[in-house]
Amino acid sequence: MPSRDLDAAKKGYDANDVEMSIAAHDAKSKLTETATEVHGGAANEYIKSLVFGGLDGIITTFAIVAAVNGAGLSTNTIILMGVANLVADGISMGLGDFISSKAEADMVQQEYNREEWELNNYPEGEYKEMVELYEEKGLSTEDANGLIDIMKKYPKFFLDKMMVDELNLMPPEDTDDLWKEGAVTFLAFVVFGSVPLAAYIIAKLAGLDGEDEEGAIFAISCVATAITMFLLGVVSGKFTKAKSLVWAGTKMLINGGLAAAAAYLIGFGLEEILD
């Protein structure tokens, strides 16, 4: 029930309907006094890794397919280069996601530990810093001191607020599951990156990889890739709350199309020059 109320609040915001927003919040407050609004969380991080890992996989692999096709090389070469790209870039993307997230988490934790140490050893200095910070934000000295007097009764809350207000950093979170984000990025890269290769692999297994079929195979690969890129763009638009999901999908399709067209022309041009 709380999730439906949150959906109603979001719809009120999207429609600029104040009454709808008020009704959503009032209904929610009647359900429970302890309910909390959940905006995202770990699930959103996995979705982000899925979408962007998938987009990177399908665009880069299709660019390779287009370039090799433009150069007039064989189906075997397309499959070989495509699979090599999937494995190598997929591992790089997955590890890169994990390493960058872990480095950021470690930096946040280090800052948190430093602030905690300073608060434990010289609390008055930290209180003074926060008072001055709130004064800069427009609070009177009296109100800023009153606010700090309340907050300092709760050291953990005060420490978290210092991270946000003083350092513009969110308090550290559990990092045990960061490897899962990297794994999702890798799998998304490989799965969606396989779409441009699927037609070639199926044709190869069916023995339909001769010169006469190459044009049809490439056309099927283009269509399958275009549909998948559009759908991923729509999902990405939903994740980023784009105003038009159709336009979000179209932009992704244009982006991938331009990359593939450039790769095809480069492959074709180099083949003509080097031949």
DAVENPE-V869184 format. One record per pair of residues at least 24 apart in sequence whose C-alpha atoms are under 10 Angstrom apart, sorted by the first residue. I is the first residue (numbers start at 1). J is the second residue. D is the distance in Angstrom with one decimal. If there is no record, write none. Layout:
i-><I & I>
j-><J & J>
d-><D & D>
This chain:
i-><1 & 1 & 1 & 2 & 2 & 2 & 2 & 2 & 2 & 2 & 2 & 2 & 3 & 3 & 3 & 3 & 4 & 5 & 5 & 5 & 6 & 6 & 6 & 6 & 14 & 14 & 40 & 42 & 42 & 42 & 43 & 44 & 45 & 45 & 45 & 45 & 46 & 46 & 46 & 46 & 46 & 46 & 46 & 47 & 47 & 47 & 47 & 47 & 47 & 48 & 48 & 48 & 48 & 48 & 48 & 48 & 49 & 49 & 49 & 49 & 49 & 49 & 49 & 49 & 49 & 49 & 49 & 49 & 49 & 50 & 50 & 50 & 50 & 50 & 50 & 50 & 50 & 50 & 50 & 50 & 50 & 50 & 51 & 51 & 51 & 51 & 51 & 51 & 51 & 51 & 51 & 51 & 51 & 51 & 52 & 52 & 52 & 52 & 52 & 52 & 53 & 53 & 53 & 53 & 53 & 53 & 53 & 53 & 53 & 53 & 53 & 53 & 53 & 53 & 53 & 54 & 54 & 54 & 54 & 54 & 54 & 54 & 54 & 54 & 54 & 54 & 54 & 54 & 54 & 54 & 55 & 55 & 55 & 55 & 55 & 55 & 55 & 55 & 55 & 55 & 55 & 55 & 56 & 56 & 56 & 56 & 56 & 56 & 56 & 56 & 56 & 56 & 56 & 57 & 57 & 57 & 57 & 57 & 57 & 57 & 57 & 57 & 57 & 57 & 57 & 57 & 57 & 57 & 57 & 57 & 58 & 58 & 58 & 58 & 58 & 58 & 58 & 58 & 58 & 58 & 58 & 58 & 58 & 58 & 58 & 58 & 58 & 59 & 59 & 59 & 59 & 59 & 59 & 59 & 59 & 59 & 59 & 59 & 59 & 59 & 59 & 59 & 60 & 60 & 60 & 60 & 60 & 60 & 60 & 60 & 60 & 60 & 61 & 61 & 61 & 61 & 61 & 61 & 61 & 61 & 61 & 61 & 61 & 61 & 61 & 62 & 62 & 62 & 62 & 62 & 62 & 62 & 62 & 62 & 62 & 62 & 62 & 62 & 62 & 62 & 62 & 63 & 63 & 63 & 63 & 63 & 63 & 63 & 63 & 63 & 63 & 63 & 64 & 64 & 64 & 64 & 64 & 64 & 64 & 65 & 65 & 65 & 65 & 65 & 65 & 65 & 65 & 65 & 65 & 66 & 66 & 66 & 66 & 66 & 66 & 66 & 66 & 66 & 66 & 66 & 66 & 66 & 66 & 67 & 67 & 67 & 67 & 67 & 67 & 67 & 67 & 67 & 67 & 67 & 67 & 67 & 68 & 68 & 68 & 68 & 68 & 68 & 69 & 69 & 69 & 69 & 69 & 69 & 69 & 69 & 70 & 70 & 70 & 70 & 70 & 70 & 70 & 70 & 70 & 70 & 71 & 71 & 71 & 71 & 71 & 71 & 71 & 71 & 71 & 71 & 71 & 72 & 72 & 72 & 72 & 72 & 72 & 72 & 73 & 73 & 73 & 74 & 74 & 74 & 74 & 75 & 75 & 75 & 75 & 75 & 75 & 75 & 75 & 75 & 75 & 75 & 75 & 76 & 76 & 76 & 76 & 78 & 78 & 78 & 79 & 79 & 79 & 79 & 79 & 79 & 79 & 80 & 82 & 82 & 82 & 82 & 83 & 83 & 83 & 83 & 85 & 85 & 86 & 86 & 86 & 86 & 86 & 86 & 86 & 86 & 87 & 87 & 87 & 87 & 88 & 89 & 89 & 89 & 90 & 90 & 90 & 90 & 90 & 90 & 90 & 90 & 90 & 90 & 91 & 91 & 91 & 91 & 91 & 91 & 91 & 92 & 92 & 92 & 93 & 93 & 93 & 93 & 93 & 93 & 94 & 94 & 94 & 94 & 94 & 94 & 94 & 94 & 94 & 94 & 94 & 95 & 95 & 95 & 95 & 95 & 95 & 96 & 96 & 96 & 97 & 97 & 97 & 97 & 97 & 97 & 97 & 97 & 97 & 98 & 98 & 98 & 98 & 98 & 98 & 98 & 98 & 99 & 99 & 99 & 100 & 100 & 101 & 101 & 101 & 101 & 101 & 102 & 102 & 102 & 102 & 104 & 105 & 105 & 105 & 105 & 105 & 105 & 105 & 106 & 106 & 107 & 107 & 108 & 108 & 108 & 108 & 108 & 108 & 108 & 109 & 109 & 109 & 109 & 110 & 111 & 111 & 111 & 111 & 111 & 112 & 112 & 112 & 112 & 112 & 112 & 112 & 112 & 112 & 113 & 113 & 115 & 115 & 115 & 115 & 115 & 116 & 116 & 116 & 116 & 116 & 116 & 116 & 119 & 119 & 119 & 119 & 120 & 123 & 123 & 126 & 126 & 126 & 126 & 127 & 127 & 127 & 127 & 129 & 129 & 130 & 130 & 130 & 130 & 130 & 133 & 133 & 133 & 134 & 134 & 192 & 192 & 192 & 192 & 193 & 194 & 195 & 195 & 195 & 195 & 195 & 195 & 195 & 196 & 196 & 196 & 196 & 196 & 196 & 196 & 196 & 197 & 197 & 197 & 198 & 198 & 199 & 222 & 222 & 225 & 225 & 225 & 226 & 226 & 226 & 226 & 226 & 226 & 227 & 228 & 229 & 229 & 229 & 229 & 229 & 230 & 230>
j-><27 & 28 & 31 & 27 & 28 & 29 & 31 & 32 & 35 & 36 & 37 & 38 & 28 & 36 & 37 & 38 & 28 & 29 & 31 & 37 & 36 & 37 & 38 & 39 & 241 & 243 & 239 & 177 & 178 & 181 & 181 & 239 & 178 & 180 & 181 & 184 & 178 & 180 & 181 & 182 & 183 & 184 & 185 & 181 & 184 & 185 & 235 & 236 & 239 & 181 & 184 & 185 & 235 & 236 & 239 & 240 & 93 & 94 & 97 & 180 & 181 & 182 & 183 & 184 & 185 & 186 & 187 & 188 & 189 & 181 & 182 & 183 & 184 & 185 & 186 & 187 & 188 & 189 & 192 & 232 & 235 & 236 & 184 & 185 & 188 & 189 & 192 & 232 & 233 & 234 & 235 & 236 & 237 & 239 & 185 & 188 & 189 & 232 & 233 & 236 & 90 & 93 & 94 & 97 & 182 & 184 & 185 & 186 & 187 & 188 & 189 & 190 & 191 & 192 & 193 & 90 & 184 & 185 & 186 & 187 & 188 & 189 & 190 & 191 & 192 & 193 & 194 & 228 & 229 & 232 & 188 & 189 & 192 & 193 & 228 & 229 & 230 & 232 & 233 & 236 & 252 & 256 & 89 & 90 & 93 & 185 & 188 & 189 & 190 & 192 & 193 & 229 & 256 & 85 & 86 & 89 & 90 & 93 & 185 & 186 & 187 & 188 & 189 & 190 & 191 & 192 & 193 & 194 & 195 & 196 & 86 & 188 & 189 & 190 & 191 & 192 & 193 & 194 & 195 & 196 & 197 & 225 & 226 & 228 & 229 & 232 & 256 & 189 & 192 & 193 & 196 & 225 & 226 & 229 & 252 & 253 & 255 & 256 & 257 & 258 & 259 & 260 & 85 & 86 & 89 & 189 & 193 & 196 & 256 & 259 & 260 & 263 & 85 & 86 & 89 & 189 & 190 & 192 & 193 & 194 & 195 & 196 & 197 & 225 & 260 & 193 & 194 & 195 & 196 & 197 & 221 & 222 & 225 & 226 & 256 & 257 & 259 & 260 & 261 & 263 & 264 & 196 & 256 & 257 & 258 & 259 & 260 & 261 & 262 & 263 & 264 & 267 & 196 & 197 & 259 & 260 & 263 & 264 & 267 & 196 & 197 & 200 & 218 & 221 & 222 & 260 & 263 & 264 & 267 & 196 & 218 & 221 & 222 & 259 & 260 & 261 & 262 & 263 & 264 & 265 & 266 & 267 & 268 & 259 & 260 & 261 & 262 & 263 & 264 & 265 & 266 & 267 & 268 & 269 & 270 & 271 & 263 & 264 & 266 & 267 & 268 & 271 & 214 & 215 & 218 & 263 & 264 & 265 & 267 & 268 & 261 & 263 & 264 & 265 & 266 & 267 & 268 & 269 & 270 & 271 & 263 & 264 & 265 & 266 & 267 & 268 & 269 & 270 & 271 & 272 & 275 & 211 & 214 & 264 & 267 & 268 & 271 & 272 & 214 & 267 & 271 & 209 & 210 & 211 & 214 & 197 & 200 & 201 & 203 & 204 & 208 & 209 & 210 & 211 & 214 & 217 & 218 & 200 & 201 & 204 & 209 & 197 & 200 & 201 & 194 & 196 & 197 & 198 & 200 & 201 & 204 & 197 & 193 & 194 & 196 & 197 & 190 & 193 & 194 & 197 & 190 & 193 & 186 & 187 & 189 & 190 & 191 & 192 & 193 & 194 & 186 & 189 & 190 & 193 & 190 & 186 & 189 & 190 & 182 & 183 & 185 & 186 & 187 & 188 & 189 & 190 & 191 & 193 & 182 & 183 & 185 & 186 & 187 & 189 & 190 & 182 & 185 & 186 & 182 & 183 & 185 & 186 & 187 & 189 & 179 & 180 & 181 & 182 & 183 & 184 & 185 & 186 & 187 & 188 & 189 & 179 & 181 & 182 & 183 & 185 & 186 & 182 & 185 & 186 & 178 & 179 & 180 & 181 & 182 & 183 & 184 & 185 & 186 & 177 & 178 & 179 & 180 & 181 & 182 & 183 & 185 & 178 & 179 & 182 & 178 & 182 & 175 & 178 & 179 & 181 & 182 & 175 & 176 & 178 & 179 & 172 & 170 & 171 & 172 & 173 & 174 & 175 & 178 & 172 & 175 & 169 & 172 & 163 & 167 & 169 & 170 & 171 & 172 & 173 & 170 & 171 & 172 & 173 & 172 & 163 & 167 & 169 & 171 & 172 & 159 & 160 & 162 & 163 & 167 & 169 & 170 & 171 & 172 & 159 & 172 & 159 & 160 & 162 & 163 & 167 & 155 & 156 & 158 & 159 & 160 & 162 & 163 & 155 & 158 & 159 & 162 & 155 & 152 & 155 & 152 & 158 & 159 & 162 & 151 & 152 & 158 & 162 & 162 & 166 & 158 & 161 & 162 & 165 & 166 & 162 & 165 & 166 & 165 & 166 & 225 & 228 & 229 & 232 & 225 & 225 & 221 & 222 & 224 & 225 & 226 & 228 & 229 & 220 & 221 & 222 & 223 & 224 & 225 & 226 & 228 & 221 & 224 & 225 & 224 & 225 & 224 & 257 & 260 & 253 & 256 & 257 & 250 & 252 & 253 & 254 & 256 & 257 & 253 & 253 & 253 & 254 & 255 & 256 & 257 & 254 & 256>
d-><9.9 & 8.3 & 8.4 & 9.1 & 6.3 & 9.4 & 7.9 & 8.9 & 7.2 & 8.2 & 7.7 & 9.3 & 9.4 & 9.8 & 8.0 & 8.2 & 9.2 & 9.7 & 9.9 & 9.2 & 9.8 & 6.9 & 8.3 & 9.0 & 9.6 & 8.8 & 9.9 & 9.1 & 9.6 & 9.2 & 9.8 & 8.0 & 9.6 & 9.8 & 7.0 & 9.7 & 9.8 & 7.9 & 5.7 & 9.0 & 9.5 & 6.7 & 8.2 & 9.1 & 8.6 & 9.4 & 9.1 & 8.9 & 7.8 & 8.9 & 9.4 & 8.7 & 9.6 & 7.9 & 7.5 & 9.4 & 9.9 & 9.1 & 8.3 & 9.6 & 6.2 & 7.5 & 8.9 & 6.1 & 4.9 & 8.7 & 9.6 & 7.7 & 9.4 & 8.4 & 9.6 & 9.5 & 5.9 & 5.6 & 8.6 & 8.0 & 5.3 & 8.0 & 9.5 & 9.5 & 9.9 & 9.6 & 9.5 & 8.3 & 7.5 & 9.1 & 9.5 & 6.4 & 8.2 & 9.9 & 7.2 & 6.2 & 10.0 & 8.8 & 7.6 & 8.3 & 8.4 & 8.6 & 9.5 & 7.8 & 8.4 & 7.4 & 8.3 & 9.4 & 9.3 & 7.8 & 4.7 & 6.8 & 8.0 & 5.3 & 4.8 & 8.6 & 9.6 & 8.4 & 9.1 & 9.8 & 9.4 & 7.3 & 8.6 & 8.2 & 4.6 & 4.6 & 7.6 & 7.3 & 5.1 & 6.7 & 9.8 & 9.6 & 8.9 & 7.7 & 8.4 & 7.4 & 7.4 & 8.0 & 9.1 & 6.9 & 9.9 & 6.8 & 8.1 & 9.2 & 8.6 & 8.8 & 9.4 & 9.3 & 9.0 & 9.5 & 9.0 & 6.6 & 9.8 & 8.7 & 7.8 & 10.0 & 9.5 & 8.9 & 7.1 & 8.0 & 7.4 & 9.2 & 9.3 & 8.9 & 9.6 & 7.4 & 4.2 & 6.4 & 8.0 & 6.0 & 4.2 & 8.0 & 9.3 & 9.8 & 9.3 & 9.3 & 7.1 & 8.4 & 8.6 & 5.4 & 3.9 & 7.1 & 6.8 & 6.9 & 9.5 & 7.2 & 9.6 & 8.3 & 7.4 & 9.8 & 8.5 & 9.7 & 9.1 & 7.4 & 8.9 & 8.5 & 9.8 & 8.0 & 9.6 & 9.6 & 8.6 & 5.5 & 8.5 & 10.0 & 7.4 & 7.6 & 8.2 & 8.9 & 9.1 & 9.6 & 7.6 & 9.8 & 8.6 & 8.3 & 8.4 & 9.8 & 6.8 & 7.1 & 9.6 & 9.4 & 9.5 & 9.2 & 5.7 & 7.6 & 8.6 & 6.8 & 7.9 & 9.9 & 9.2 & 7.6 & 9.0 & 8.4 & 5.5 & 7.9 & 8.4 & 8.2 & 7.5 & 9.8 & 8.2 & 9.2 & 8.6 & 6.4 & 9.9 & 9.0 & 9.8 & 9.2 & 8.1 & 8.8 & 9.3 & 6.2 & 4.5 & 7.8 & 8.1 & 5.5 & 7.4 & 10.0 & 9.4 & 9.9 & 9.8 & 7.9 & 7.0 & 8.3 & 9.2 & 7.2 & 7.5 & 9.6 & 8.5 & 8.9 & 9.6 & 8.2 & 8.6 & 8.2 & 9.9 & 9.4 & 8.3 & 9.6 & 8.9 & 9.2 & 5.7 & 7.3 & 8.6 & 5.9 & 4.6 & 8.5 & 9.3 & 7.7 & 9.4 & 10.0 & 7.5 & 8.4 & 8.1 & 4.6 & 4.2 & 7.1 & 6.6 & 4.5 & 7.2 & 9.8 & 9.7 & 10.0 & 8.4 & 7.3 & 9.4 & 6.1 & 8.3 & 9.5 & 8.6 & 9.1 & 7.7 & 9.4 & 6.9 & 9.8 & 7.4 & 8.0 & 9.4 & 7.9 & 4.7 & 6.5 & 7.6 & 4.9 & 4.4 & 8.1 & 9.1 & 8.0 & 9.8 & 7.5 & 8.5 & 8.2 & 4.5 & 4.5 & 7.6 & 7.2 & 5.1 & 8.1 & 9.9 & 9.7 & 9.4 & 9.9 & 8.2 & 7.4 & 7.7 & 10.0 & 10.0 & 9.6 & 9.3 & 8.5 & 8.7 & 8.3 & 8.6 & 9.8 & 6.6 & 8.5 & 9.0 & 7.6 & 10.0 & 6.4 & 8.2 & 9.0 & 7.7 & 9.4 & 9.9 & 8.6 & 9.0 & 8.2 & 8.7 & 7.9 & 7.9 & 9.5 & 10.0 & 9.8 & 6.6 & 9.2 & 6.9 & 7.0 & 9.2 & 9.9 & 8.6 & 8.2 & 8.6 & 6.9 & 8.9 & 9.0 & 8.0 & 8.1 & 9.2 & 9.0 & 9.1 & 9.9 & 7.1 & 5.5 & 8.9 & 9.6 & 6.5 & 7.5 & 8.8 & 9.0 & 7.1 & 9.9 & 9.9 & 8.5 & 8.1 & 8.9 & 9.8 & 9.6 & 7.7 & 4.9 & 7.5 & 8.5 & 5.6 & 6.1 & 9.8 & 9.0 & 9.0 & 9.0 & 9.0 & 6.1 & 9.2 & 9.0 & 9.2 & 9.7 & 9.8 & 8.2 & 7.6 & 9.4 & 6.7 & 6.3 & 9.9 & 7.9 & 8.6 & 9.4 & 7.8 & 4.2 & 5.9 & 7.5 & 5.2 & 4.5 & 8.2 & 9.4 & 8.5 & 8.5 & 9.6 & 6.0 & 8.2 & 8.8 & 8.1 & 7.5 & 9.4 & 9.8 & 8.7 & 8.6 & 9.9 & 7.1 & 5.2 & 8.8 & 9.6 & 7.3 & 9.0 & 9.7 & 6.1 & 5.7 & 8.2 & 6.7 & 4.8 & 8.3 & 9.1 & 8.9 & 8.8 & 8.4 & 9.9 & 9.8 & 8.8 & 7.0 & 9.1 & 8.9 & 8.9 & 7.3 & 9.6 & 7.0 & 8.8 & 9.7 & 10.0 & 9.6 & 6.7 & 7.7 & 8.8 & 7.1 & 9.4 & 8.5 & 8.9 & 10.0 & 9.2 & 8.8 & 9.7 & 7.0 & 7.8 & 7.2 & 5.9 & 9.1 & 10.0 & 7.9 & 5.6 & 8.5 & 9.2 & 8.1 & 8.6 & 9.0 & 9.4 & 9.3 & 7.9 & 8.3 & 9.1 & 6.9 & 9.7 & 9.2 & 9.5 & 7.1 & 7.3 & 9.8 & 9.8 & 7.2 & 9.5 & 7.9 & 7.9 & 9.9 & 9.1 & 9.0 & 9.9 & 6.7 & 9.6 & 9.7 & 9.9 & 8.5 & 9.4 & 7.8 & 10.0 & 9.3 & 9.0 & 9.9 & 10.0 & 9.7 & 9.5 & 8.6 & 9.5 & 7.9 & 9.2 & 9.6 & 9.3 & 8.5 & 9.6 & 9.2 & 7.3 & 8.2 & 7.6 & 9.9 & 7.9 & 7.5 & 8.8 & 9.9 & 8.9 & 7.9 & 9.0 & 9.4 & 9.1 & 9.5 & 7.4 & 9.5 & 6.8 & 6.1 & 9.8 & 7.9 & 9.9 & 8.7 & 5.1 & 7.1 & 9.0 & 7.0 & 5.6 & 9.3 & 9.5 & 7.0 & 9.8 & 9.3 & 8.9 & 9.8 & 8.6 & 9.2 & 9.5 & 9.1 & 9.0 & 9.5 & 9.7 & 9.2 & 6.2 & 9.2 & 8.1 & 7.9 & 8.3 & 8.9 & 5.7 & 9.3 & 9.3 & 7.4 & 9.4 & 9.1 & 9.4>
